[in-house]
Amino acid sequence: MTNAVVTWNTVYMAAVIEQLRAEGRTVDDEDIARLSPARYEHINPYGKYRFEAQEGLSRTRLRPLRPPAEHSSG
């Protein structure tokens, strides 16, 4: 499961970085070097999961990325 999570996170992190740069935002390589795809707080390792293999294999692109959350400073 760990390998699947790291792979999934790596693919989506790369997509986010690519999208941010395409939008003209600055993404420093030094910041990217500090990222880790090994985070898994969003995964329940004790749950039961069912995957539809054919659906996954027929997918030709990533699911849409969520817009960034707005940060308030107050």
CHARMM internal coordinates of N, CA and C (Angstrom, degrees):
IC EDIT
DIST 1 N 1 CA 1.4401
DIST 1 CA 1 C 1.5260
ANGL 1 N 1 CA 1 C 110.02
DIST 1 C 2 N 1.3050
ANGL 1 CA 1 C 2 N 116.86
DIHE 1 N 1 CA 1 C 2 N -38.23
DIST 2 N 2 CA 1.4697
ANGL 1 C 2 N 2 CA 119.88
DIHE 1 CA 1 C 2 N 2 CA -179.35
DIST 2 CA 2 C 1.5246
ANGL 2 N 2 CA 2 C 111.22
DIHE 1 C 2 N 2 CA 2 C -58.57
DIST 2 C 3 N 1.3138
ANGL 2 CA 2 C 3 N 116.57
DIHE 2 N 2 CA 2 C 3 N -44.09
DIST 3 N 3 CA 1.4682
ANGL 2 C 3 N 3 CA 119.60
DIHE 2 CA 2 C 3 N 3 CA 179.63
DIST 3 CA 3 C 1.5242
ANGL 3 N 3 CA 3 C 111.61
DIHE 2 C 3 N 3 CA 3 C -61.84
DIST 3 C 4 N 1.3220
ANGL 3 CA 3 C 4 N 116.87
DIHE 3 N 3 CA 3 C 4 N -39.74
DIST 4 N 4 CA 1.4643
ANGL 3 C 4 N 4 CA 120.41
DIHE 3 CA 3 C 4 N 4 CA 179.22
DIST 4 CA 4 C 1.5254
ANGL 4 N 4 CA 4 C 110.76
DIHE 3 C 4 N 4 CA 4 C -64.96
DIST 4 C 5 N 1.3230
ANGL 4 CA 4 C 5 N 117.40
DIHE 4 N 4 CA 4 C 5 N -42.25
DIST 5 N 5 CA 1.4640
ANGL 4 C 5 N 5 CA 121.31
DIHE 4 CA 4 C 5 N 5 CA -179.94
DIST 5 CA 5 C 1.5213
ANGL 5 N 5 CA 5 C 110.29
DIHE 4 C 5 N 5 CA 5 C -65.05
DIST 5 C 6 N 1.3191
ANGL 5 CA 5 C 6 N 117.55
DIHE 5 N 5 CA 5 C 6 N -45.35
DIST 6 N 6 CA 1.4656
ANGL 5 C 6 N 6 CA 120.94
DIHE 5 CA 5 C 6 N 6 CA -179.70
DIST 6 CA 6 C 1.5283
ANGL 6 N 6 CA 6 C 109.98
DIHE 5 C 6 N 6 CA 6 C -63.16
DIST 6 C 7 N 1.3239
ANGL 6 CA 6 C 7 N 117.17
DIHE 6 N 6 CA 6 C 7 N -41.97
DIST 7 N 7 CA 1.4694
ANGL 6 C 7 N 7 CA 120.24
DIHE 6 CA 6 C 7 N 7 CA 178.87
DIST 7 CA 7 C 1.5146
ANGL 7 N 7 CA 7 C 110.67
DIHE 6 C 7 N 7 CA 7 C -63.27
DIST 7 C 8 N 1.3391
ANGL 7 CA 7 C 8 N 116.89
DIHE 7 N 7 CA 7 C 8 N -49.04
DIST 8 N 8 CA 1.4651
ANGL 7 C 8 N 8 CA 122.16
DIHE 7 CA 7 C 8 N 8 CA 179.28
DIST 8 CA 8 C 1.5248
ANGL 8 N 8 CA 8 C 110.72
DIHE 7 C 8 N 8 CA 8 C -57.49
DIST 8 C 9 N 1.3319
ANGL 8 CA 8 C 9 N 116.90
DIHE 8 N 8 CA 8 C 9 N -49.32
DIST 9 N 9 CA 1.4621
ANGL 8 C 9 N 9 CA 120.91
DIHE 8 CA 8 C 9 N 9 CA -179.41
DIST 9 CA 9 C 1.5233
ANGL 9 N 9 CA 9 C 111.41
DIHE 8 C 9 N 9 CA 9 C -61.98
DIST 9 C 10 N 1.3336
ANGL 9 CA 9 C 10 N 117.88
DIHE 9 N 9 CA 9 C 10 N -39.84
DIST 10 N 10 CA 1.4591
ANGL 9 C 10 N 10 CA 121.51
DIHE 9 CA 9 C 10 N 10 CA 179.93
DIST 10 CA 10 C 1.5182
ANGL 10 N 10 CA 10 C 111.08
DIHE 9 C 10 N 10 CA 10 C -63.11
DIST 10 C 11 N 1.3163
ANGL 10 CA 10 C 11 N 116.84
DIHE 10 N 10 CA 10 C 11 N -45.25
DIST 11 N 11 CA 1.4713
ANGL 10 C 11 N 11 CA 121.08
DIHE 10 CA 10 C 11 N 11 CA 179.78
DIST 11 CA 11 C 1.5199
ANGL 11 N 11 CA 11 C 110.54
DIHE 10 C 11 N 11 CA 11 C -61.42
DIST 11 C 12 N 1.3254
ANGL 11 CA 11 C 12 N 117.40
DIHE 11 N 11 CA 11 C 12 N -46.09
DIST 12 N 12 CA 1.4624
ANGL 11 C 12 N 12 CA 120.10
DIHE 11 CA 11 C 12 N 12 CA -177.81
DIST 12 CA 12 C 1.5259
ANGL 12 N 12 CA 12 C 112.58
DIHE 11 C 12 N 12 CA 12 C -74.07
DIST 12 C 13 N 1.3136
ANGL 12 CA 12 C 13 N 118.09
DIHE 12 N 12 CA 12 C 13 N -33.30
DIST 13 N 13 CA 1.4660
ANGL 12 C 13 N 13 CA 119.82
DIHE 12 CA 12 C 13 N 13 CA 175.61
DIST 13 CA 13 C 1.5279
ANGL 13 N 13 CA 13 C 109.82
DIHE 12 C 13 N 13 CA 13 C -63.60
DIST 13 C 14 N 1.3170
ANGL 13 CA 13 C 14 N 117.08
DIHE 13 N 13 CA 13 C 14 N -41.59
DIST 14 N 14 CA 1.4683
ANGL 13 C 14 N 14 CA 120.98
DIHE 13 CA 13 C 14 N 14 CA 177.82
DIST 14 CA 14 C 1.5203
ANGL 14 N 14 CA 14 C 110.59
DIHE 13 C 14 N 14 CA 14 C -63.08
DIST 14 C 15 N 1.3340
ANGL 14 CA 14 C 15 N 117.32
DIHE 14 N 14 CA 14 C 15 N -39.72
DIST 15 N 15 CA 1.4653
ANGL 14 C 15 N 15 CA 121.05
DIHE 14 CA 14 C 15 N 15 CA 178.83
DIST 15 CA 15 C 1.5210
ANGL 15 N 15 CA 15 C 111.01
DIHE 14 C 15 N 15 CA 15 C -64.82
DIST 15 C 16 N 1.3117
ANGL 15 CA 15 C 16 N 116.96
DIHE 15 N 15 CA 15 C 16 N -40.86
DIST 16 N 16 CA 1.4692
ANGL 15 C 16 N 16 CA 120.86
DIHE 15 CA 15 C 16 N 16 CA 179.81
DIST 16 CA 16 C 1.5270
ANGL 16 N 16 CA 16 C 110.15
DIHE 15 C 16 N 16 CA 16 C -65.71
DIST 16 C 17 N 1.3130
ANGL 16 CA 16 C 17 N 116.67
DIHE 16 N 16 CA 16 C 17 N -44.63
DIST 17 N 17 CA 1.4716
ANGL 16 C 17 N 17 CA 120.25
DIHE 16 CA 16 C 17 N 17 CA 179.45
DIST 17 CA 17 C 1.5247
ANGL 17 N 17 CA 17 C 110.26
DIHE 16 C 17 N 17 CA 17 C -61.55
DIST 17 C 18 N 1.3181
ANGL 17 CA 17 C 18 N 116.63
DIHE 17 N 17 CA 17 C 18 N -43.26
DIST 18 N 18 CA 1.4592
ANGL 17 C 18 N 18 CA 121.21
DIHE 17 CA 17 C 18 N 18 CA 178.40
DIST 18 CA 18 C 1.5241
ANGL 18 N 18 CA 18 C 110.83
DIHE 17 C 18 N 18 CA 18 C -62.12
DIST 18 C 19 N 1.3281
ANGL 18 CA 18 C 19 N 117.34
DIHE 18 N 18 CA 18 C 19 N -43.44
DIST 19 N 19 CA 1.4630
ANGL 18 C 19 N 19 CA 120.96
DIHE 18 CA 18 C 19 N 19 CA 179.82
DIST 19 CA 19 C 1.5221
ANGL 19 N 19 CA 19 C 110.93
DIHE 18 C 19 N 19 CA 19 C -65.23
DIST 19 C 20 N 1.3229
ANGL 19 CA 19 C 20 N 117.75
DIHE 19 N 19 CA 19 C 20 N -44.22
DIST 20 N 20 CA 1.4606
ANGL 19 C 20 N 20 CA 120.58
DIHE 19 CA 19 C 20 N 20 CA 179.77
DIST 20 CA 20 C 1.5226
ANGL 20 N 20 CA 20 C 110.68
DIHE 19 C 20 N 20 CA 20 C -59.80
DIST 20 C 21 N 1.3171
ANGL 20 CA 20 C 21 N 116.77
DIHE 20 N 20 CA 20 C 21 N -44.04
DIST 21 N 21 CA 1.4717
ANGL 20 C 21 N 21 CA 120.08
DIHE 20 CA 20 C 21 N 21 CA 179.07
DIST 21 CA 21 C 1.5228
ANGL 21 N 21 CA 21 C 111.04
DIHE 20 C 21 N 21 CA 21 C -66.21
DIST 21 C 22 N 1.3334
ANGL 21 CA 21 C 22 N 117.36
DIHE 21 N 21 CA 21 C 22 N -38.01
DIST 22 N 22 CA 1.4676
ANGL 21 C 22 N 22 CA 120.77
DIHE 21 CA 21 C 22 N 22 CA 178.21
DIST 22 CA 22 C 1.5229
ANGL 22 N 22 CA 22 C 111.23
DIHE 21 C 22 N 22 CA 22 C -64.14
DIST 22 C 23 N 1.3357
ANGL 22 CA 22 C 23 N 116.94
DIHE 22 N 22 CA 22 C 23 N -29.61
DIST 23 N 23 CA 1.4673
ANGL 22 C 23 N 23 CA 122.04
DIHE 22 CA 22 C 23 N 23 CA 177.71
DIST 23 CA 23 C 1.5273
ANGL 23 N 23 CA 23 C 111.91
DIHE 22 C 23 N 23 CA 23 C -81.23
DIST 23 C 24 N 1.3267
ANGL 23 CA 23 C 24 N 116.64
DIHE 23 N 23 CA 23 C 24 N -1.06
DIST 24 N 24 CA 1.4538
ANGL 23 C 24 N 24 CA 120.51
DIHE 23 CA 23 C 24 N 24 CA 178.20
DIST 24 CA 24 C 1.5146
ANGL 24 N 24 CA 24 C 114.61
DIHE 23 C 24 N 24 CA 24 C 88.26
DIST 24 C 25 N 1.3163
ANGL 24 CA 24 C 25 N 117.16
DIHE 24 N 24 CA 24 C 25 N 9.46
DIST 25 N 25 CA 1.4595
ANGL 24 C 25 N 25 CA 119.98
DIHE 24 CA 24 C 25 N 25 CA 178.96
DIST 25 CA 25 C 1.5270
ANGL 25 N 25 CA 25 C 109.74
DIHE 24 C 25 N 25 CA 25 C -81.79
DIST 25 C 26 N 1.3089
ANGL 25 CA 25 C 26 N 115.90
DIHE 25 N 25 CA 25 C 26 N 149.91
DIST 26 N 26 CA 1.4587
ANGL 25 C 26 N 26 CA 121.05
DIHE 25 CA 25 C 26 N 26 CA 178.41
DIST 26 CA 26 C 1.5185
ANGL 26 N 26 CA 26 C 109.65
DIHE 25 C 26 N 26 CA 26 C -83.71
DIST 26 C 27 N 1.3122
ANGL 26 CA 26 C 27 N 115.74
DIHE 26 N 26 CA 26 C 27 N 124.76
DIST 27 N 27 CA 1.4578
ANGL 26 C 27 N 27 CA 122.14
DIHE 26 CA 26 C 27 N 27 CA 175.64
DIST 27 CA 27 C 1.5263
ANGL 27 N 27 CA 27 C 106.16
DIHE 26 C 27 N 27 CA 27 C -126.87
DIST 27 C 28 N 1.3241
ANGL 27 CA 27 C 28 N 115.98
DIHE 27 N 27 CA 27 C 28 N 106.37
DIST 28 N 28 CA 1.4585
ANGL 27 C 28 N 28 CA 121.17
DIHE 27 CA 27 C 28 N 28 CA -176.37
DIST 28 CA 28 C 1.5215
ANGL 28 N 28 CA 28 C 111.49
DIHE 27 C 28 N 28 CA 28 C -77.52
DIST 28 C 29 N 1.3292
ANGL 28 CA 28 C 29 N 115.63
DIHE 28 N 28 CA 28 C 29 N 137.18
DIST 29 N 29 CA 1.4605
ANGL 28 C 29 N 29 CA 120.89
DIHE 28 CA 28 C 29 N 29 CA 176.74
DIST 29 CA 29 C 1.5275
ANGL 29 N 29 CA 29 C 111.04
DIHE 28 C 29 N 29 CA 29 C -59.87
DIST 29 C 30 N 1.3331
ANGL 29 CA 29 C 30 N 117.18
DIHE 29 N 29 CA 29 C 30 N -31.55
DIST 30 N 30 CA 1.4704
ANGL 29 C 30 N 30 CA 120.42
DIHE 29 CA 29 C 30 N 30 CA 178.35
DIST 30 CA 30 C 1.5360
ANGL 30 N 30 CA 30 C 110.67
DIHE 29 C 30 N 30 CA 30 C -64.17
DIST 30 C 31 N 1.3264
ANGL 30 CA 30 C 31 N 116.89
DIHE 30 N 30 CA 30 C 31 N -36.57
DIST 31 N 31 CA 1.4632
ANGL 30 C 31 N 31 CA 120.55
DIHE 30 CA 30 C 31 N 31 CA 177.20
DIST 31 CA 31 C 1.5230
ANGL 31 N 31 CA 31 C 110.80
DIHE 30 C 31 N 31 CA 31 C -70.30
DIST 31 C 32 N 1.3189
ANGL 31 CA 31 C 32 N 116.71
DIHE 31 N 31 CA 31 C 32 N -41.18
DIST 32 N 32 CA 1.4654
ANGL 31 C 32 N 32 CA 120.99
DIHE 31 CA 31 C 32 N 32 CA 179.00
DIST 32 CA 32 C 1.5236
ANGL 32 N 32 CA 32 C 110.64
DIHE 31 C 32 N 32 CA 32 C -61.10
DIST 32 C 33 N 1.3255
ANGL 32 CA 32 C 33 N 116.96
DIHE 32 N 32 CA 32 C 33 N -36.13
DIST 33 N 33 CA 1.4651
ANGL 32 C 33 N 33 CA 121.01
DIHE 32 CA 32 C 33 N 33 CA -179.70
DIST 33 CA 33 C 1.5271
ANGL 33 N 33 CA 33 C 111.85
DIHE 32 C 33 N 33 CA 33 C -62.34
DIST 33 C 34 N 1.3238
ANGL 33 CA 33 C 34 N 117.25
DIHE 33 N 33 CA 33 C 34 N -20.87
DIST 34 N 34 CA 1.4704
ANGL 33 C 34 N 34 CA 121.25
DIHE 33 CA 33 C 34 N 34 CA -178.95
DIST 34 CA 34 C 1.5329
ANGL 34 N 34 CA 34 C 112.87
DIHE 33 C 34 N 34 CA 34 C -95.15
DIST 34 C 35 N 1.3176
ANGL 34 CA 34 C 35 N 117.71
DIHE 34 N 34 CA 34 C 35 N -2.71
DIST 35 N 35 CA 1.4619
ANGL 34 C 35 N 35 CA 121.12
DIHE 34 CA 34 C 35 N 35 CA 178.50
DIST 35 CA 35 C 1.5237
ANGL 35 N 35 CA 35 C 109.86
DIHE 34 C 35 N 35 CA 35 C -77.42
DIST 35 C 36 N 1.3075
ANGL 35 CA 35 C 36 N 115.97
DIHE 35 N 35 CA 35 C 36 N 152.54
DIST 36 N 36 CA 1.4581
ANGL 35 C 36 N 36 CA 120.67
DIHE 35 CA 35 C 36 N 36 CA 176.57
DIST 36 CA 36 C 1.5230
ANGL 36 N 36 CA 36 C 109.92
DIHE 35 C 36 N 36 CA 36 C -135.40
DIST 36 C 37 N 1.3345
ANGL 36 CA 36 C 37 N 117.00
DIHE 36 N 36 CA 36 C 37 N 126.64
DIST 37 N 37 CA 1.4581
ANGL 36 C 37 N 37 CA 119.96
DIHE 36 CA 36 C 37 N 37 CA 176.58
DIST 37 CA 37 C 1.5239
ANGL 37 N 37 CA 37 C 112.68
DIHE 36 C 37 N 37 CA 37 C -81.01
DIST 37 C 38 N 1.3210
ANGL 37 CA 37 C 38 N 116.89
DIHE 37 N 37 CA 37 C 38 N 3.45
DIST 38 N 38 CA 1.4621
ANGL 37 C 38 N 38 CA 120.66
DIHE 37 CA 37 C 38 N 38 CA -176.37
DIST 38 CA 38 C 1.5296
ANGL 38 N 38 CA 38 C 113.09
DIHE 37 C 38 N 38 CA 38 C -85.02
DIST 38 C 39 N 1.3106
ANGL 38 CA 38 C 39 N 118.22
DIHE 38 N 38 CA 38 C 39 N 4.84
DIST 39 N 39 CA 1.4742
ANGL 38 C 39 N 39 CA 120.74
DIHE 38 CA 38 C 39 N 39 CA 178.48
DIST 39 CA 39 C 1.5137
ANGL 39 N 39 CA 39 C 108.89
DIHE 38 C 39 N 39 CA 39 C -72.76
DIST 39 C 40 N 1.3026
ANGL 39 CA 39 C 40 N 116.03
DIHE 39 N 39 CA 39 C 40 N 140.57
DIST 40 N 40 CA 1.4672
ANGL 39 C 40 N 40 CA 118.83
DIHE 39 CA 39 C 40 N 40 CA -175.01
DIST 40 CA 40 C 1.5217
ANGL 40 N 40 CA 40 C 112.92
DIHE 39 C 40 N 40 CA 40 C -143.55
DIST 40 C 41 N 1.3294
ANGL 40 CA 40 C 41 N 117.63
DIHE 40 N 40 CA 40 C 41 N 20.27
DIST 41 N 41 CA 1.4622
ANGL 40 C 41 N 41 CA 119.99
DIHE 40 CA 40 C 41 N 41 CA -179.06
DIST 41 CA 41 C 1.5270
ANGL 41 N 41 CA 41 C 112.14
DIHE 40 C 41 N 41 CA 41 C -60.15
DIST 41 C 42 N 1.3303
ANGL 41 CA 41 C 42 N 116.82
DIHE 41 N 41 CA 41 C 42 N -25.78
DIST 42 N 42 CA 1.4618
ANGL 41 C 42 N 42 CA 121.20
DIHE 41 CA 41 C 42 N 42 CA -178.14
DIST 42 CA 42 C 1.5279
ANGL 42 N 42 CA 42 C 112.38
DIHE 41 C 42 N 42 CA 42 C -85.03
DIST 42 C 43 N 1.3260
ANGL 42 CA 42 C 43 N 117.51
DIHE 42 N 42 CA 42 C 43 N 3.99
DIST 43 N 43 CA 1.4625
ANGL 42 C 43 N 43 CA 122.45
DIHE 42 CA 42 C 43 N 43 CA -178.52
DIST 43 CA 43 C 1.5261
ANGL 43 N 43 CA 43 C 109.18
DIHE 42 C 43 N 43 CA 43 C -114.22
DIST 43 C 44 N 1.3113
ANGL 43 CA 43 C 44 N 117.38
DIHE 43 N 43 CA 43 C 44 N 134.22
DIST 44 N 44 CA 1.4551
ANGL 43 C 44 N 44 CA 122.25
DIHE 43 CA 43 C 44 N 44 CA 174.43
DIST 44 CA 44 C 1.5305
ANGL 44 N 44 CA 44 C 107.61
DIHE 43 C 44 N 44 CA 44 C -95.87
DIST 44 C 45 N 1.3385
ANGL 44 CA 44 C 45 N 118.20
DIHE 44 N 44 CA 44 C 45 N 102.54
DIST 45 N 45 CA 1.4675
ANGL 44 C 45 N 45 CA 119.57
DIHE 44 CA 44 C 45 N 45 CA -176.46
DIST 45 CA 45 C 1.5235
ANGL 45 N 45 CA 45 C 113.29
DIHE 44 C 45 N 45 CA 45 C -71.54
DIST 45 C 46 N 1.3180
ANGL 45 CA 45 C 46 N 117.58
DIHE 45 N 45 CA 45 C 46 N -9.62
DIST 46 N 46 CA 1.4597
ANGL 45 C 46 N 46 CA 120.43
DIHE 45 CA 45 C 46 N 46 CA -177.01
DIST 46 CA 46 C 1.5270
ANGL 46 N 46 CA 46 C 112.35
DIHE 45 C 46 N 46 CA 46 C -103.94
DIST 46 C 47 N 1.3247
ANGL 46 CA 46 C 47 N 116.31
DIHE 46 N 46 CA 46 C 47 N 0.91
DIST 47 N 47 CA 1.4576
ANGL 46 C 47 N 47 CA 119.89
DIHE 46 CA 46 C 47 N 47 CA -179.04
DIST 47 CA 47 C 1.5230
ANGL 47 N 47 CA 47 C 111.82
DIHE 46 C 47 N 47 CA 47 C -82.51
DIST 47 C 48 N 1.3073
ANGL 47 CA 47 C 48 N 114.64
DIHE 47 N 47 CA 47 C 48 N 171.91
DIST 48 N 48 CA 1.4564
ANGL 47 C 48 N 48 CA 121.34
DIHE 47 CA 47 C 48 N 48 CA 174.74
DIST 48 CA 48 C 1.5193
ANGL 48 N 48 CA 48 C 106.87
DIHE 47 C 48 N 48 CA 48 C -106.89
DIST 48 C 49 N 1.2912
ANGL 48 CA 48 C 49 N 116.05
DIHE 48 N 48 CA 48 C 49 N 133.44
DIST 49 N 49 CA 1.4516
ANGL 48 C 49 N 49 CA 121.34
DIHE 48 CA 48 C 49 N 49 CA -176.69
DIST 49 CA 49 C 1.5151
ANGL 49 N 49 CA 49 C 109.80
DIHE 48 C 49 N 49 CA 49 C -124.53
DIST 49 C 50 N 1.3035
ANGL 49 CA 49 C 50 N 115.14
DIHE 49 N 49 CA 49 C 50 N 144.02
DIST 50 N 50 CA 1.4491
ANGL 49 C 50 N 50 CA 121.02
DIHE 49 CA 49 C 50 N 50 CA 176.34
DIST 50 CA 50 C 1.5216
ANGL 50 N 50 CA 50 C 106.83
DIHE 49 C 50 N 50 CA 50 C -125.05
DIST 50 C 51 N 1.3072
ANGL 50 CA 50 C 51 N 116.02
DIHE 50 N 50 CA 50 C 51 N 128.14
DIST 51 N 51 CA 1.4504
ANGL 50 C 51 N 51 CA 121.50
DIHE 50 CA 50 C 51 N 51 CA -178.35
DIST 51 CA 51 C 1.5185
ANGL 51 N 51 CA 51 C 109.42
DIHE 50 C 51 N 51 CA 51 C -119.03
DIST 51 C 52 N 1.3053
ANGL 51 CA 51 C 52 N 115.01
DIHE 51 N 51 CA 51 C 52 N 133.90
DIST 52 N 52 CA 1.4553
ANGL 51 C 52 N 52 CA 120.92
DIHE 51 CA 51 C 52 N 52 CA 175.35
DIST 52 CA 52 C 1.5286
ANGL 52 N 52 CA 52 C 107.11
DIHE 51 C 52 N 52 CA 52 C -90.14
DIST 52 C 53 N 1.3111
ANGL 52 CA 52 C 53 N 116.54
DIHE 52 N 52 CA 52 C 53 N 102.08
DIST 53 N 53 CA 1.4635
ANGL 52 C 53 N 53 CA 121.55
DIHE 52 CA 52 C 53 N 53 CA -174.21
DIST 53 CA 53 C 1.5262
ANGL 53 N 53 CA 53 C 112.03
DIHE 52 C 53 N 53 CA 53 C -60.23
DIST 53 C 54 N 1.3157
ANGL 53 CA 53 C 54 N 118.07
DIHE 53 N 53 CA 53 C 54 N -44.28
DIST 54 N 54 CA 1.4639
ANGL 53 C 54 N 54 CA 120.11
DIHE 53 CA 53 C 54 N 54 CA -178.00
DIST 54 CA 54 C 1.5250
ANGL 54 N 54 CA 54 C 111.61
DIHE 53 C 54 N 54 CA 54 C -63.14
DIST 54 C 55 N 1.3210
ANGL 54 CA 54 C 55 N 116.76
DIHE 54 N 54 CA 54 C 55 N -40.17
DIST 55 N 55 CA 1.4644
ANGL 54 C 55 N 55 CA 120.34
DIHE 54 CA 54 C 55 N 55 CA 178.42
DIST 55 CA 55 C 1.5244
ANGL 55 N 55 CA 55 C 110.14
DIHE 54 C 55 N 55 CA 55 C -62.54
DIST 55 C 56 N 1.3065
ANGL 55 CA 55 C 56 N 116.39
DIHE 55 N 55 CA 55 C 56 N -44.73
DIST 56 N 56 CA 1.4622
ANGL 55 C 56 N 56 CA 120.78
DIHE 55 CA 55 C 56 N 56 CA 179.88
DIST 56 CA 56 C 1.5169
ANGL 56 N 56 CA 56 C 112.44
DIHE 55 C 56 N 56 CA 56 C -65.07
DIST 56 C 57 N 1.3027
ANGL 56 CA 56 C 57 N 116.75
DIHE 56 N 56 CA 56 C 57 N -39.49
DIST 57 N 57 CA 1.4589
ANGL 56 C 57 N 57 CA 120.69
DIHE 56 CA 56 C 57 N 57 CA -179.08
DIST 57 CA 57 C 1.5188
ANGL 57 N 57 CA 57 C 112.29
DIHE 56 C 57 N 57 CA 57 C -71.22
DIST 57 C 58 N 1.3299
ANGL 57 CA 57 C 58 N 117.75
DIHE 57 N 57 CA 57 C 58 N -27.42
DIST 58 N 58 CA 1.4540
ANGL 57 C 58 N 58 CA 120.52
DIHE 57 CA 57 C 58 N 58 CA -178.87
DIST 58 CA 58 C 1.5304
ANGL 58 N 58 CA 58 C 112.42
DIHE 57 C 58 N 58 CA 58 C -84.92
DIST 58 C 59 N 1.3126
ANGL 58 CA 58 C 59 N 116.83
DIHE 58 N 58 CA 58 C 59 N -10.39
DIST 59 N 59 CA 1.4613
ANGL 58 C 59 N 59 CA 120.75
DIHE 58 CA 58 C 59 N 59 CA -179.53
DIST 59 CA 59 C 1.5291
ANGL 59 N 59 CA 59 C 109.07
DIHE 58 C 59 N 59 CA 59 C -69.59
DIST 59 C 60 N 1.3159
ANGL 59 CA 59 C 60 N 116.84
DIHE 59 N 59 CA 59 C 60 N 132.85
DIST 60 N 60 CA 1.4637
ANGL 59 C 60 N 60 CA 120.42
DIHE 59 CA 59 C 60 N 60 CA -176.58
DIST 60 CA 60 C 1.5231
ANGL 60 N 60 CA 60 C 113.56
DIHE 59 C 60 N 60 CA 60 C -108.68
DIST 60 C 61 N 1.3377
ANGL 60 CA 60 C 61 N 116.71
DIHE 60 N 60 CA 60 C 61 N -5.38
DIST 61 N 61 CA 1.4655
ANGL 60 C 61 N 61 CA 118.85
DIHE 60 CA 60 C 61 N 61 CA 178.98
DIST 61 CA 61 C 1.5175
ANGL 61 N 61 CA 61 C 109.23
DIHE 60 C 61 N 61 CA 61 C -151.77
DIST 61 C 62 N 1.3163
ANGL 61 CA 61 C 62 N 115.42
DIHE 61 N 61 CA 61 C 62 N 170.27
DIST 62 N 62 CA 1.4576
ANGL 61 C 62 N 62 CA 121.30
DIHE 61 CA 61 C 62 N 62 CA 179.84
DIST 62 CA 62 C 1.5152
ANGL 62 N 62 CA 62 C 110.10
DIHE 61 C 62 N 62 CA 62 C -74.33
DIST 62 C 63 N 1.3236
ANGL 62 CA 62 C 63 N 115.96
DIHE 62 N 62 CA 62 C 63 N 156.06
DIST 63 N 63 CA 1.4564
ANGL 62 C 63 N 63 CA 119.07
DIHE 62 CA 62 C 63 N 63 CA 173.78
DIST 63 CA 63 C 1.5249
ANGL 63 N 63 CA 63 C 107.93
DIHE 62 C 63 N 63 CA 63 C -66.51
DIST 63 C 64 N 1.3262
ANGL 63 CA 63 C 64 N 118.61
DIHE 63 N 63 CA 63 C 64 N 156.83
DIST 64 N 64 CA 1.4707
ANGL 63 C 64 N 64 CA 120.81
DIHE 63 CA 63 C 64 N 64 CA -178.39
DIST 64 CA 64 C 1.5301
ANGL 64 N 64 CA 64 C 111.54
DIHE 63 C 64 N 64 CA 64 C -60.38
DIST 64 C 65 N 1.3122
ANGL 64 CA 64 C 65 N 115.56
DIHE 64 N 64 CA 64 C 65 N 142.05
DIST 65 N 65 CA 1.4609
ANGL 64 C 65 N 65 CA 120.93
DIHE 64 CA 64 C 65 N 65 CA 176.76
DIST 65 CA 65 C 1.5182
ANGL 65 N 65 CA 65 C 108.90
DIHE 64 C 65 N 65 CA 65 C -77.87
DIST 65 C 66 N 1.3246
ANGL 65 CA 65 C 66 N 116.20
DIHE 65 N 65 CA 65 C 66 N 145.63
DIST 66 N 66 CA 1.4583
ANGL 65 C 66 N 66 CA 120.60
DIHE 65 CA 65 C 66 N 66 CA 176.74
DIST 66 CA 66 C 1.5235
ANGL 66 N 66 CA 66 C 108.80
DIHE 65 C 66 N 66 CA 66 C -77.56
DIST 66 C 67 N 1.3277
ANGL 66 CA 66 C 67 N 116.80
DIHE 66 N 66 CA 66 C 67 N 146.47
DIST 67 N 67 CA 1.4735
ANGL 66 C 67 N 67 CA 118.57
DIHE 66 CA 66 C 67 N 67 CA 175.43
DIST 67 CA 67 C 1.5270
ANGL 67 N 67 CA 67 C 109.10
DIHE 66 C 67 N 67 CA 67 C -66.40
DIST 67 C 68 N 1.3291
ANGL 67 CA 67 C 68 N 117.03
DIHE 67 N 67 CA 67 C 68 N 150.15
DIST 68 N 68 CA 1.4636
ANGL 67 C 68 N 68 CA 118.65
DIHE 67 CA 67 C 68 N 68 CA -179.68
DIST 68 CA 68 C 1.5185
ANGL 68 N 68 CA 68 C 111.95
DIHE 67 C 68 N 68 CA 68 C -64.07
DIST 68 C 69 N 1.3034
ANGL 68 CA 68 C 69 N 115.94
DIHE 68 N 68 CA 68 C 69 N 147.10
DIST 69 N 69 CA 1.4668
ANGL 68 C 69 N 69 CA 121.22
DIHE 68 CA 68 C 69 N 69 CA 177.36
DIST 69 CA 69 C 1.5137
ANGL 69 N 69 CA 69 C 109.08
DIHE 68 C 69 N 69 CA 69 C -72.77
DIST 69 C 70 N 1.2981
ANGL 69 CA 69 C 70 N 115.63
DIHE 69 N 69 CA 69 C 70 N 142.07
DIST 70 N 70 CA 1.4626
ANGL 69 C 70 N 70 CA 120.47
DIHE 69 CA 69 C 70 N 70 CA 176.69
DIST 70 CA 70 C 1.5177
ANGL 70 N 70 CA 70 C 108.94
DIHE 69 C 70 N 70 CA 70 C -78.61
DIST 70 C 71 N 1.2886
ANGL 70 CA 70 C 71 N 116.94
DIHE 70 N 70 CA 70 C 71 N 134.55
DIST 71 N 71 CA 1.4632
ANGL 70 C 71 N 71 CA 121.24
DIHE 70 CA 70 C 71 N 71 CA 178.99
DIST 71 CA 71 C 1.5173
ANGL 71 N 71 CA 71 C 109.69
DIHE 70 C 71 N 71 CA 71 C -100.55
DIST 71 C 72 N 1.3091
ANGL 71 CA 71 C 72 N 116.01
DIHE 71 N 71 CA 71 C 72 N 129.01
DIST 72 N 72 CA 1.4635
ANGL 71 C 72 N 72 CA 119.25
DIHE 71 CA 71 C 72 N 72 CA 176.40
DIST 72 CA 72 C 1.5233
ANGL 72 N 72 CA 72 C 109.05
DIHE 71 C 72 N 72 CA 72 C -99.99
DIST 72 C 73 N 1.2995
ANGL 72 CA 72 C 73 N 115.56
DIHE 72 N 72 CA 72 C 73 N 145.55
DIST 73 N 73 CA 1.4643
ANGL 72 C 73 N 73 CA 119.68
DIHE 72 CA 72 C 73 N 73 CA -177.89
DIST 73 CA 73 C 1.5221
ANGL 73 N 73 CA 73 C 110.60
DIHE 72 C 73 N 73 CA 73 C -111.78
DIST 73 C 74 N 1.2835
ANGL 73 CA 73 C 74 N 117.84
DIHE 73 N 73 CA 73 C 74 N 44.38
DIST 74 N 74 CA 1.4476
ANGL 73 C 74 N 74 CA 116.68
DIHE 73 CA 73 C 74 N 74 CA -179.57
DIST 74 CA 74 C 1.4224
ANGL 74 N 74 CA 74 C 111.05
DIHE 73 C 74 N 74 CA 74 C -160.66
END
COOR INIT
IC SEED 1 N 1 CA 1 C
IC BUILD
